[in-house]
């Protein structure tokens, strides 16, 4: 198994700093990094497979060693690029060769992806940005290993005014209290809600508990003049809409 030594400076880069000749990366590594960066610049993300995209990130944390074996190991361990950057810190650092600097670089990429996806839905009309909303939900929740329950709060024009994590749970359960959901909606002066939670199993099929909890929240919201637009369950590659499945009918 290869050993990977992280740089002391998180933001150092072999091409951007002057280092003693003996400490420099071998020429074949410098050439490989240059070729990979050029290919990425010319062709974008589609021009490189998952492991090479990881290499580009790892270049910064490990500036003078071959990071291809570590990139392959991370993909092998977690499954794909998305699952690598979404993995919790404690799981990342259990992989041989991944210390704090590498883990932090990966989590920075994850945070940037979340912020970019969130910016495309906040203060936007939910109908006109529905695809962006689904993308945001998948980006932030699809690869989590425990359940998370989020609420999107909307104003009278169906513009998203707040996005909040209400609760975290276990592999197959998250505690949700209808009273707290409605109370928070009143505090924000929200006119409507969209509930979102993930199924770490990857299967977005609603459970009996999901259906019952949604019906309770819907009744509590209706009593106060608040509309529950939808409840989305996010799986690994798809989602289930309670509205589309008929779970939010007049008798729900």
C-alpha positions in Angstrom: 0.0 0.0 0.0 1.4 3.4 -1.0 2.1 6.0 1.7 0.8 9.5 1.0 2.4 12.4 2.8 0.3 15.6 3.1 1.7 19.0 2.7 2.1 21.2 5.8 0.3 24.1 4.1 -3.3 23.4 3.1 -3.1 25.8 0.2 0.4 25.1 -1.1 0.8 23.9 -4.7 4.0 22.5 -6.4 3.5 24.9 -9.4 3.0 28.0 -7.3 5.8 27.8 -4.7 9.6 27.7 -4.9 11.0 24.6 -3.2 14.5 23.2 -3.0 15.4 21.0 -6.0 15.6 17.9 -3.9 12.1 18.5 -2.5 10.5 19.0 -5.9 8.3 16.3 -7.4 9.9 14.1 -10.1 9.5 15.5 -13.6 7.1 12.7 -14.6 4.7 13.7 -11.8 4.9 17.4 -12.8 4.3 16.5 -16.4 1.3 14.3 -15.5 -0.2 17.0 -13.4 0.3 19.6 -16.1 -1.4 17.3 -18.7 -4.3 16.5 -16.4 -4.9 20.2 -15.6 -4.7 21.1 -19.3 -7.2 18.4 -20.2 -9.6 19.6 -17.5 -9.2 23.2 -18.6 -9.8 22.4 -22.3 -12.6 19.8 -21.8 -14.2 20.6 -18.4 -15.4 18.0 -15.9 -16.6 15.6 -18.7 -13.1 15.3 -20.0 -11.9 13.5 -16.8 -13.2 10.4 -15.0 -14.0 10.5 -11.3 -10.6 9.4 -10.1 -8.8 12.1 -12.1 -11.2 14.7 -10.8 -10.1 13.5 -7.3 -6.5 13.8 -8.4 -7.0 17.4 -9.3 -8.3 18.1 -5.7 -5.6 16.0 -4.1 -2.8 17.8 -5.9 -3.2 20.7 -3.4 -3.0 18.6 -0.3 -0.3 16.3 -1.5 1.9 18.4 -3.8 4.9 16.2 -4.4 3.7 12.6 -4.6 1.7 10.5 -7.0 -1.9 10.7 -5.8 -3.5 8.5 -8.4 -3.4 5.4 -6.1 -5.1 7.3 -3.3 -7.8 8.6 -5.8 -8.5 5.0 -6.8 -8.5 3.9 -3.2 -11.1 6.6 -2.3 -13.3 5.6 -5.2 -13.0 1.9 -4.3 -13.8 2.7 -0.6 -16.8 4.9 -1.1 -18.1 4.1 -4.6 -18.0 7.2 -6.7 -16.8 10.9 -6.6 -20.0 12.2 -5.0 -19.8 9.6 -2.2 -16.1 10.5 -1.6 -16.7 14.2 -1.0 -19.9 13.5 0.9 -18.3 11.0 3.3 -18.0 12.2 6.9 -14.6 13.4 8.1 -14.2 10.4 10.5 -14.7 8.0 7.6 -12.4 9.8 5.3 -9.5 9.8 7.8 -9.9 6.1 8.2 -8.6 5.6 4.7 -4.9 5.0 4.5 -3.2 8.2 3.2 -6.0 10.5 4.2 -5.2 12.9 7.0 -6.7 16.2 8.0 -5.5 18.2 5.0 -6.9 15.8 2.4 -10.2 15.5 4.3 -10.5 19.2 4.6 -9.9 19.7 0.8 -12.6 17.2 0.0 -15.1 18.8 2.5 -14.3 22.3 1.0 -15.4 20.9 -2.4 -18.6 19.5 -0.9 -19.4 22.8 0.8 -18.8 24.7 -2.4 -21.2 22.3 -4.3 -23.9 22.8 -1.6 -23.6 26.6 -1.7 -23.8 26.7 -5.5 -26.8 24.4 -5.6 -28.5 26.4 -2.8 -27.9 29.7 -4.5 -29.9 28.5 -7.5 -33.1 28.0 -5.4 -33.1 30.6 -2.6 -35.3 33.6 -3.2 -36.5 31.9 -6.4 -40.1 31.0 -7.4 -40.3 27.3 -6.6 -42.2 26.4 -9.8 -39.8 28.0 -12.1 -36.8 26.5 -10.3 -38.2 23.1 -9.6 -35.4 21.2 -11.4 -32.8 23.3 -9.5 -34.6 22.5 -6.3 -34.4 18.7 -7.0 -30.7 19.1 -7.8 -30.1 20.9 -4.6 -31.9 18.2 -2.5 -29.9 15.5 -4.2 -26.6 17.4 -3.8 -27.1 18.0 -0.1 -28.9 14.8 0.9 -28.6 11.8 -1.5 -25.3 10.5 -0.2 -25.8 10.9 3.5 -25.5 7.8 5.6 -28.1 8.9 8.1 -31.6 10.4 7.6 -32.0 14.2 7.6 -35.2 16.2 7.6 -35.2 19.6 6.0 -38.0 22.2 5.5 -38.2 24.7 2.7 -40.3 27.7 3.8 -42.1 29.7 1.1 -43.9 33.1 1.1 -47.2 34.0 -0.5 -45.6 34.2 -3.9 -44.1 30.6 -3.5 -40.6 32.0 -3.3 -38.3 30.1 -1.0 -37.4 32.3 2.0 -35.7 29.8 4.2 -34.1 26.4 4.1 -33.5 24.7 7.5 -32.5 21.4 8.8 -35.1 20.4 11.3 -33.7 17.1 12.5 -31.0 14.4 12.1 -31.7 10.7 12.7 -30.3 7.3 12.2 -29.9 5.0 9.2 -33.7 4.5 8.9 -35.4 7.0 11.2 -35.5 10.7 11.9 -37.7 12.3 14.7 -40.0 14.9 13.4 -42.6 16.8 15.5 -45.5 18.5 13.6 -45.9 21.1 16.3 -42.3 22.3 15.9 -42.6 22.4 12.1 -45.7 24.6 12.2 -44.3 26.7 15.0 -41.2 27.5 12.9 -43.4 28.3 9.9 -45.3 30.9 11.9 -42.0 32.4 13.2 -40.9 32.9 9.6 -44.3 34.1 8.5 -44.3 31.4 5.9 -47.3 30.7 3.7 -46.3 27.3 2.5 -43.9 24.4 3.1 -42.0 21.8 1.3 -40.7 18.9 3.4 -37.6 17.0 2.3 -35.8 14.0 3.8 -33.5 11.3 2.5 -33.5 7.5 2.7 -29.9 6.3 3.1 -30.9 2.9 1.7 -31.3 4.6 -1.7 -34.9 3.6 -2.1 -37.2 6.7 -1.9 -40.4 4.7 -1.4 -42.4 6.2 1.6 -42.7 4.1 4.7 -46.0 3.9 6.7 -44.3 6.2 9.2 -43.4 8.7 6.5 -47.0 8.8 5.3 -48.5 9.2 8.8 -46.0 11.9 9.8 -46.7 13.9 6.6 -50.5 13.7 7.2 -50.0 15.0 10.7 -48.0 18.0 9.5 -50.5 18.6 6.7 -53.4 18.7 9.1 -51.5 21.0 11.5 -50.5 23.3 8.7 -54.0 23.5 7.2 -55.5 24.4 10.6 -53.3 27.6 10.5 -53.7 28.4 6.9 -50.3 27.1 5.8 -50.1 25.0 2.6 -48.0 21.9 2.4 -46.9 21.9 -1.2 -45.0 18.6 -1.2 -42.9 16.1 0.7 -39.9 14.9 -1.2 -38.0 11.7 -0.3 -34.6 11.7 -1.8 -32.9 8.4 -2.8 -29.5 7.8 -4.4 -30.6 8.6 -7.9 -34.2 9.5 -7.8 -36.9 11.0 -5.5 -40.5 10.4 -4.6 -43.0 13.3 -4.5 -45.9 12.9 -2.1 -47.9 15.4 -4.3 -47.3 13.4 -7.4 -48.1 10.1 -5.7 -51.4 11.4 -4.3 -50.5 11.4 -0.6 -51.5 15.1 -0.2 -55.0 14.9 -1.5 -57.9 16.7 0.2 -58.4 13.8 2.6 -54.7 13.4 3.5 
